[in-house]
């Protein structure tokens, strides 16, 4: 599940993304997350680490929500703003250039909460970083570690709200360790494999508050498996079902 090798314009069925000079270009990961997240009934959505705005625009297409995007990098935030204004949902989309930690801190004394939070977070902790500084910042946890991310989601998620995220397999143990010390729980996870012959290497999942008003048995994690491609390299029917509303070819 690779990102495009270079940042370049990407046209979807109902919107266009220009991700020039953004740290993380349009990716299969983000498209799967944006199509899978259960956000259609949400009236307010927060996109953490919006990049060029892909997840926010997918959310705008799938819902009637007011969407707030947070992006730390100035170049990415500018691209995001342009993509928002070029879309037909510009009046429902807002971008704020700041750290999510600062955004959450500013709202400590307010009642502003979001019914859905979506995030394709930085996930590499240490190791070799990309020579492209923008890409390195977007992919590594130096500017937003899992503990800070979970705390921000806890503060900003409505009592009965849901958060949707995606992480690679190697990052899940660290995230789950931090999650166990928090007020949030994982309620649903989908394990993603490139094909039936390969092991899952990405996971999309939902978070909710521990005290969320649903039956105790619902605390059990709902888990399922997802394959992107068939053995011949073509997209699986599951994948086609997810991307039909977005990719031009489907």
ABEGO torsion letter per residue (X at the ends): XBBBABBBBBBBAABBBBABGBABBBBAAAAAAAAABBAAABABBBBBGAEAGAAAAAAAAABABBBBBBBABAAAAAAAAAAAAABAAAAABBBBBBBAAAAAAAAAABABBBABBBBBBBABBEEBBBABAAAAAAABAAABBAAAAAAAAAAABBAABBBBBBBBAAAAAAAAAAAAABABBBABBBBBBABAABBBABBBBBBBBAABBBBAAAABBBBBBBBABBAAGBBBAAAAAAAAAABAAX
